[in-house]
Amino acid sequence: MIPGFYAKNKKIIDVDIVICGAGPVGLSLAALLIKCDVAPDRIALIDNKSIDQTQQDSRSIALSYGSYQILKGIGGWPVSSTAIHQIHVSRRGHFGHTLIRREELKSPTLGYVVNYSALIKALESLPCLSGVHMVRPAHVITNTEHHRNIALQLSNGCKVHGQVLIQAEGKAHTAQNENSSERNYQQVGIVAYVQSSLPILHRAFERFTDQGPLALLPQDDNQGYNYALVWCVRFDTANQLLRLDDSTFLTALTKAFGGRLGSFVNVSSRNHFPLSLNTCHVITARTVTIGNAAQTLHPVAGQGLNLGLRDAKVLANLLANGFSSDILQKFSLIRKPDRYITILATDIMARIFSNSADGTLPQALLGLSLGLIDIVYPVKRLFAQQMIFGKR
């Protein structure tokens, strides 16, 4: 079935579960619900983007092994991917590093690097979603909670009635409450694909510089590029880097990263985006936020989508037996530890490198902590398990 056709001519859709956001988290949630025996025609999926717009997103994303297990469980794998067997975390020009290996966790891999559009295509083609009410492109104009249901008016004139609304569309939910927060890191993330002269197969890098983290994700034969780059720097530096020609940019990248991978010899077109923390953990009688609608994180450690997929897994299990007045509060309590630890860890790392000058005490302590993590195995294992599986 072509997504969107099922509900194309309907003006009123009556379902049990309404999901706003047909990205990886929203699509996975729908599939997880169906796996838990929720009838497909009792689910509505709404998205503000068309399928073509979604599938044009060519960025690479890091999925933890825990996320891989969730996606494989609903049939959302295989997708073309590169396995991560090791993650090297270090501080440029300073003492202290840690190398996390799959063998230490007795796991076949630590995670995978996948193309966003390829993941979306794999999820959209799941046979189990063929009966779901797909409404796109459309966005919610108003939503009104009643005693017995929630009523949504959409931009395309359609009305949707459901028992519960799950907001999974990033930046679409603007309501604020006491559980919401926002932080501008005063950084820009520069993304591109690069080729190094001495790549290390299946090893990802998180390299902390004096302006922010520099991440390299391994890529298998990606049109000659062997790494996806995410380089976080301050605004003025980003403006300078984006104006450089390719050769000068590659020289700057080699200087910032160091010679561990030889030199960088090729780069794709560059894109950029501002970096901030936004949390909006909304819980009402019939509405809840998950994924990027609940938390948009700094890309350090690549935890955003992984955290969202864990949200979807827990919520699907809770909704499997139908909606009740206490389910969303249960969801909030169950997810609070994992969300809190993940958000706090990424926020602390991001703030140290965006607000502390090179050579300051916070910078030195972080370098020392990397060394201690590598030496003290139980600490290293706990850190790795949190990044790969979350708080369980």
N, C-alpha and C positions, 0 to 999 in steps of 0.2 A: 504494500500500500504506500502511496505517496503521502508523507506526513503533511497534514493540513487538509487533505481531501475529505476525510471522514466527517469533519465538522464544518465543511466549507459553506454549506447552504443553511445551516441551522442558526436560528435567531435566539433560541433559548436552549441552553444545555443544562441538564439536571444531573449532577453526579454526587459522589461522596467526597472525593478528594480533588482539590484544585491545586496545581503546581504552576507557579509563575517562574518561568526560566527553563528553556530547553537546551541548556548547556550540559556539560558532562554530569554535573550533580543532579540537575532536574531529570534528565533522561535516565540516569542510574537509579534514582529514587523510584521512578515509575516502574522500571523493570524489577526492582527489588520488591515492590508492593505486589506485583503480579506473581512473582515467585512465591510470595507468602499467601497466594490464593485470593488476592483482591481481583475482582473481575475487571478486565481492561476497560470496558465501557462505563465503569464507575469512576474513571480517572480523566481529568481534563488537563492538558498541557498548553500553556500560553507563553508565547515568546514575542518580544518586540522586533526581532530580526527575522528576515526571510532565511530559508535554507541556504540560498546562494551566498548571502552575507556571512553566515556562520561558517560555511565551508571555505571561505577565502582566507581564513585566519591560518597562517602558515608557521606560527611560532612553535618552538619545541618546549615541551613541559616535562618535568621530572615526576614520575609516579613511584611511590615507595612500593616495596614488595607487599605490604598490607593492602594498598590500593589495588595492586594487580590481582590479589586474591578476591577482592570484592568484585572487580570487573569480570574476572574469569568465571566467577560463580553465576553471573547473569548472562554469560555468553558474549560479553563485550570484548573478548579477546579471541583470536590473535589480531593484533595490529602490528604493522611494521614498527620495530622497536630496536633499541640498543640496550643491552643489559649493563647495569652498573655493578661491578664486583668489588670495587674499592672506592672510598671517598677520602681524599686527602685534604685536611683542614690545616691551614697554616697562616702565619703572620709574615708579610713581606718584609725581609730584612731584619727579622727579630727572632730570638730564641722561642721555641715552643711550637709544636705541631702534633697532630694526631692522625693516624691512618686507620680507618675503620674498614675491616675486611669481612667479606661474607662468611668465611670459615669460622670467625670468632662467634658469629651468631648462629652457626649451623643452619644457614639459609642458602638456597641455591643462588640467590642474588640479593642485592640490597634494594634494587629497584630497576626502573627502565626509563629511558628517554624516548618519548613518542611525539609525533606531530599532532598538534591540536585538531586540525581538520580531519586527519585520519581517524582519530579517536571518535570525533563527532559522527563521522560516516558509519563507523562500526556500530555505534550505539543506536543511531537512527534506523539502521537496517535490521535491528533485532525483530524477529518474527512476533515475539510476544507483545510488541507495541502496536501491532496492526489494528487493534480495536480501540485504542486510546483516542479520545477526542483531542485532536491537534488543532490549535487555533493560532495562526501566525501569518503575516506579521500583525500583531495587535498588542496593545498595552492596557492596563487597568486605569480607567478614568476615576471610578469611585468604587469603594467596597464598603458594604454596610453589614455589620454583624447583628443578627436577630437572635431571638431566644432559641429557635430551632435550626437556623442555618445561617450562611453568609451569602450575600448577593453582590455580584460584581457586574459593573457596566464596562464594556470594552470599547476601545476606540473604533472598532469596525462595526459597531452597532449591536454586537452580540451581547446577550446577557447570560451569565453563568451562575448557577446556584449550587452550593456544596455544603458539606458538613464542616470542612476545615480547609483553610488556605495556607499553603506552604510557599513562602517567598524564597526563591532560590536564584533570582536574577540580580546580579551584582549592580549596586548603586540604584536599584529601582525602588527600594523601600527607604523613605526618608524620615519616617517617624523616629523620634528620639525618646529615650526613657533613661531611668537611672542606671541601666546596664549598657549604655552607649558611651563611646569615647572616640576621639579623633586626634591624630597627631600628624603633623607635616614634618617629614624628616629633612626637608630642604635638600633633597637629593633627586637625581634623575637616573633612571635605569636605561643604559644603552644596550640594545640587543642586536645581534648579528650572528652570522655563521662565519667561522674562521678555520683556516688550515694551519697546522703547525708542522714544523719539519721533523720533529721527533715525538710523535704521539705515543701515549701509553694506553694500550687497549683496555677498554672497560673501566677506566679510572676517571672519576669525576673530581673536580677541584673546587674548593671554596678558599679563595686567597684573600685575606683581609689586608687592605691597603689603608693609608692614612685618611682616605676620603670615603671608604665604604668597601663592601665585599665585591670581589670579582669572581664570578662563577664560570666554570667551563664544564659543559656536559658532553660526554662522548657521543659521537654520531658515526654510524657505519655507512661509509660511502654515500654521503649526502652531497651529490654533485661536486665531489672533490673537496668538500669541507669536512673536517673530522671533529669539530667541536661547535656547540651552540654557546654563544657568549652572552652573559648578563653582567654588565660592568656598571656599578653604582658609584656615582661621583656627584660632587656639588654642582649647582646650576652653572656657575661661571666656567668650571672645567668642562662640563658637558657641552656648552656652547662652542668652546674651543675645539674639542674633539670632533664634534659633528661637522665642523667647517674644514677639517683636514682632508687632504687627498688620501687615497687608500694607502699608499706607501708610507706616508708620515704617520697615519693612524696606526698602522701595524708596528712601526718602530716604537710608538708611545705605548702600545699594548705590551710589547715584549719587555720594555723597561719596567712597566708596572707589575707584570706577572713574574718576571725573572726568567732564567734560562732552563728551567726544569723540562720544558717541552721543546727545547731548541728555540728557533725563532718562528714568528708568525709570518706566513708568506702570502696569504690570500684572505680576502674578506668580502663578504656579500654587501648588499645595501644595508644601511644602518637605520634603525628606528629607535625611538626613545619614548619614555613615559615618566611622569612624576611619581614619586614614591611617598606613600602615606599609610598610616594605620587607621582603619575605620571599623569599629565594632558596633553592631546594632542588634543585640540579642533580644528581639521583640517577642514577648509571649503575652497573648491575650486569650480570651476564652476560646477563640477559633482560629487564631493566626499565629504562625511561628516563622522565624527566619532561619535559614541554614545556608551553608556554603558562603559564597562571596557576599550575599545579602546580609549575612550575620557577621562576617569578619573578612575584611580585605587586609592582607598582611604584607609586610616588607618581603621581597623575594629571597632574603637570606635564608638558607636551608631549604627553600622550595617547598614550604609546608601548606600553602593555601588550598590547593585542590585536594590534597591528601586529607586535610582536616574536614573539608566539605563532604568528601565521600564517606568518611566515618560518621558524620552527621546523618547522612542519608541512610546508612545501614541501620543505625540505632532507631531512627524514626520509623522506618519501614517495619521493623520487628514490633514496635509498639502499636502501630496502626493495623497490624495484620488481623486483629480480632474485632476491628471496628473502632469508631471514634467515641470517646467518652470525655467528660469534663475535666478529668485529671490527667489525661495522657500528655498534654503539652508541658505541664509542670513536671511530670516524671522525666520527660525528654530533657528538659532544662537541667534537672538535678544530675542525671546520668552523664550528660555531656560537659558539665561545668569543669571537672578536673582536667580533662584532656584539653579543652579549649583554653583554660587558664594557663596551664603549663606551656602550651605551644605558643600562645600569643605573648606571654611574658618573656619566654626565651628569645624569640625573634625580635621583640621590641628592644630588649636590653642590648643585644648584639648590634642592632641597627643604630641605636642612640649613642653607643660608645664611639662608633666610628664616624658618626655625622656631627658630633658635638665635642669630641675630645681631640686635641691636637696631637700629632705624632710625638712620642716621647713622654706623654703625661702618665700619671699613675694608673688611670683606668686602662689605658692602652697596654701598659706593662703587665698589669694584673691579668688581662685577657690572654696575653701571650703566655704567661706562666700557667694559667689554667689549662690551656691547650696541651702544654707539656705534661701536666699532672694527669689529665684525662687519659693520655696515652700510656702513662706508667701505671696508674691505678685501674686495673682491669674491671672491677665491679662498677666503678663510676662510668667508665667508657661504655660498658655494656648497657647500663641504664640510659645513658645519653642516646646511644644508637637505637635502642628499642623504642624510645619516645619518638624519635624522628621517623622510624619505619612503621611502627604499629600504633603509636599514640598511647595514652594512658589507658590501661585495661584493668 
